[in-house]
Amino acid sequence: MEVHFPRDVQDKLVHSAAQQGRDADELVQEVLARYLADEARFFEAVDSWTDEERQFAMAHIEEGFLQAERGELIPGVRGRVEIEGMKADWRQARCQER
């Protein structure tokens, strides 16, 4: 399989790989493998959700879209901190259920 990147992305990829002392092809394969593993874990988790959990998640997503439309956005760093906190809470709740 061949994958073609825009020149700017390819340049960044080659630069990043060089900084790590690695081959760009190797870096792409590793990053893609990690992404696919994360995606598989996500869909595995979603598949185990109840209808109530799905509806709750969809309501949060919809509210996020509405907030964005109203311009009620938060800085990226704060958003990441909040998301990490929510993920930690979710993981803790899931562990307690088992």
BAFI-816406 format. One line per 5 residues: number of its first residue (from 1); their letters; for each residue z, y, x of N, C-alpha, C. Coordinates in Angstrom, 2 decimals. Layout:
BEGIN
NUM	a	Z/Y/X/Z/Y/X/Z/Y/X  ...
***
This chain:
BEGIN
1	mevhf	0.00/-1.17/0.85/0.00/0.00/0.00/0.00/1.23/0.89  -0.75/2.20/0.49/-0.75/3.48/1.20/-0.21/4.57/0.28  0.58/5.44/0.86/1.11/6.58/0.12/0.73/7.83/0.89  0.21/8.81/0.20/-0.21/10.05/0.84/0.71/11.18/0.41  1.20/11.93/1.38/2.09/13.05/1.13/1.36/14.35/1.41
6	prdvq	1.74/15.42/0.70/1.21/16.74/1.07/1.60/17.03/2.52  0.82/17.83/3.18/1.03/18.12/4.60/2.45/18.61/4.88  2.98/19.51/4.05/4.33/20.05/4.31/5.39/18.95/4.22  5.25/18.04/3.28/6.21/16.94/3.14/6.07/15.99/4.33  4.86/15.70/4.71/4.63/14.82/5.85/5.23/15.43/7.12
11	dklvh	5.04/16.72/7.32/5.61/17.39/8.49/7.13/17.29/8.51  7.76/17.51/7.35/9.22/17.41/7.26/9.69/15.99/7.52  8.96/15.03/7.00/9.30/13.63/7.19/9.22/13.24/8.67  8.13/13.61/9.32/7.97/13.29/10.74/9.06/13.97/11.56  9.36/15.22/11.22/10.40/15.95/11.94/11.77/15.28/11.76
16	saaqq	12.10/14.92/10.53/13.39/14.27/10.25/13.49/12.94/10.98  12.43/12.16/10.94/12.44/10.87/11.62/12.61/11.06/13.13  11.92/12.04/13.69/12.01/12.30/15.13/13.43/12.71/15.51  14.07/13.52/14.68/15.45/13.94/14.96/16.40/12.74/14.98  16.06/11.73/14.21/16.89/10.53/14.14/16.45/9.46/15.15
21	grdad	15.39/9.78/15.89/14.88/8.82/16.86/14.25/7.61/16.20  13.60/7.85/15.07/13.03/6.76/14.29/11.57/7.03/13.99  10.91/6.00/13.55/9.53/6.09/13.11/9.51/6.57/11.66  8.56/7.43/11.32/8.49/7.98/9.97/8.29/6.88/8.93  7.46/5.88/9.22/7.25/4.78/8.27/8.56/4.04/7.98
26	elvqe	9.33/3.80/9.03/10.62/3.12/8.88/11.56/3.95/8.01  11.58/5.26/8.24/12.44/6.14/7.45/12.04/6.12/5.98  10.76/6.20/5.70/10.29/6.17/4.31/10.68/4.86/3.64  10.51/3.75/4.35/10.86/2.45/3.76/12.35/2.37/3.45  13.18/2.87/4.37/14.63/2.82/4.14/15.04/3.71/2.97
31	vlary	14.49/4.91/2.94/14.84/5.85/1.86/14.39/5.29/0.51  13.20/4.74/0.46/12.69/4.18/-0.79/13.52/2.96/-1.21  13.90/2.12/-0.26/14.73/0.96/-0.59/16.07/1.40/-1.17  16.68/2.44/-0.58/17.95/2.95/-1.11/17.76/3.52/-2.51  16.69/4.27/-2.71/16.41/4.85/-4.03/16.27/3.74/-5.08
36	ladea	15.49/2.71/-4.76/15.27/1.63/-5.72/16.56/0.87/-6.02  17.40/0.69/-5.01/18.70/0.03/-5.24/19.58/0.89/-6.14  19.60/2.20/-5.89/20.38/3.10/-6.75/19.86/3.09/-8.18  18.54/3.10/-8.31/17.92/3.08/-9.63/18.28/1.79/-10.37  18.24/0.67/-9.67/18.59/-0.61/-10.29/20.04/-0.61/-10.76
41	rffea	20.95/-0.06/-9.93/22.36/0.02/-10.34/22.52/0.92/-11.56  21.78/2.02/-11.59/21.86/2.93/-12.73/21.43/2.21/-14.01  20.27/1.56/-13.98/19.78/0.90/-15.18/20.66/-0.28/-15.58  21.26/-0.94/-14.61/22.19/-2.01/-14.92/23.40/-1.44/-15.67  23.89/-0.29/-15.21/25.03/0.36/-15.88/24.63/0.80/-17.28
46	vdswt	23.48/1.44/-17.40/23.03/1.93/-18.71/22.84/0.78/-19.69  22.32/-0.33/-19.20/22.12/-1.49/-20.07/23.43/-2.02/-20.64  24.54/-1.76/-19.93/25.83/-2.25/-20.41/26.53/-1.27/-21.34  25.95/-0.09/-21.53/26.57/0.92/-22.38/26.53/0.50/-23.84  27.55/0.92/-24.56/27.56/0.73/-26.02/26.70/1.83/-26.64
51	deerq	26.38/1.68/-27.91/25.63/2.72/-28.61/26.39/4.05/-28.58  27.71/3.96/-28.72/28.54/5.18/-28.69/28.43/5.88/-27.33  28.46/5.11/-26.26/28.34/5.69/-24.91/26.96/6.33/-24.71  25.92/5.67/-25.23/24.57/6.24/-25.13/24.47/7.56/-25.89  25.01/7.57/-27.09/24.98/8.79/-27.90/25.76/9.92/-27.22
56	famah	26.88/9.60/-26.62/27.70/10.57/-25.90/26.90/11.15/-24.74  26.25/10.28/-23.97/25.46/10.74/-22.83/24.30/11.62/-23.29  23.61/11.20/-24.33/22.48/11.99/-24.84/22.94/13.35/-25.36  24.10/13.40/-25.98/24.63/14.68/-26.47/24.91/15.61/-25.29  25.45/15.07/-24.21/25.72/15.89/-23.02/24.42/16.40/-22.39
61	ieegf	23.43/15.54/-22.34/22.14/15.95/-21.78/21.53/17.04/-22.63  21.55/16.86/-23.93/20.98/17.87/-24.84/21.72/19.19/-24.69  23.05/19.15/-24.60/23.82/20.37/-24.43/23.46/21.04/-23.11  23.22/20.25/-22.07/22.81/20.82/-20.78/21.48/21.54/-20.88  20.52/20.96/-21.60/19.23/21.63/-21.80/19.42/22.95/-22.56
66	lqaer	20.25/22.92/-23.59/20.49/24.13/-24.37/21.15/25.21/-23.52  22.11/24.81/-22.69/22.77/25.78/-21.80/21.77/26.38/-20.82  20.89/25.56/-20.29/19.88/26.06/-19.36/18.95/27.05/-20.06  18.56/26.74/-21.29/17.70/27.65/-22.04/18.38/28.99/-22.29  19.71/28.96/-22.43/20.46/30.20/-22.65/20.78/30.91/-21.34
71	gelip	20.42/30.30/-20.21/20.69/30.90/-18.91/22.11/30.68/-18.43  22.78/29.71/-19.00/24.18/29.43/-18.64/24.24/28.38/-17.53  23.68/28.72/-16.40/23.64/27.79/-15.27/24.77/28.09/-14.30  25.15/27.09/-13.51/26.20/27.28/-12.51/25.59/27.05/-11.13  26.20/27.62/-10.09/25.67/27.42/-8.73/25.64/25.93/-8.37
76	gvrgr	24.66/25.54/-7.56/24.46/24.15/-7.19/25.68/23.47/-6.60  26.38/24.15/-5.69/27.55/23.54/-5.05/28.61/23.22/-6.09  28.88/24.16/-6.97/29.88/23.92/-8.01/29.43/22.79/-8.94  28.14/22.77/-9.24/27.61/21.70/-10.09/27.79/20.33/-9.46  27.50/20.25/-8.16/27.66/18.97/-7.48/29.13/18.52/-7.48
81	veieg	30.03/19.47/-7.26/31.47/19.14/-7.27/31.87/18.62/-8.64  31.42/19.30/-9.69/31.76/18.87/-11.05/31.17/17.50/-11.37  29.94/17.27/-10.96/29.30/15.98/-11.23/30.02/14.86/-10.48  30.37/15.12/-9.23/31.10/14.10/-8.47/32.44/13.78/-9.15  33.10/14.80/-9.66/34.35/14.58/-10.39/34.15/13.75/-11.64
86	mkadw	33.09/14.05/-12.38/32.79/13.27/-13.59/32.46/11.82/-13.24  31.69/11.63/-12.16/31.36/10.27/-11.74/32.62/9.51/-11.35  33.51/10.15/-10.62/34.76/9.50/-10.21/35.59/9.12/-11.43  35.67/10.03/-12.40/36.42/9.73/-13.63/35.79/8.56/-14.38  34.45/8.55/-14.44/33.74/7.48/-15.14/33.99/6.15/-14.45
91	rqarc	33.89/6.15/-13.11/34.12/4.90/-12.37/35.55/4.39/-12.58  36.50/5.31/-12.54/37.90/4.92/-12.73/38.10/4.32/-14.12  37.51/4.94/-15.14/37.64/4.43/-16.51/37.00/3.06/-16.63  35.83/2.88/-16.00/35.15/1.57/-16.05/35.99/0.49/-15.36  36.63/0.84/-14.26/37.46/-0.13/-13.53/38.68/-0.52/-14.36
96	qer	39.24/0.42/-15.09/40.43/0.15/-15.90/40.08/-0.75/-17.09  38.81/-0.68/-17.55/38.39/-1.50/-18.68/38.30/-2.97/-18.30  38.07/-3.22/-17.04/37.83/-4.61/-16.60/39.08/-5.32/-16.32
***
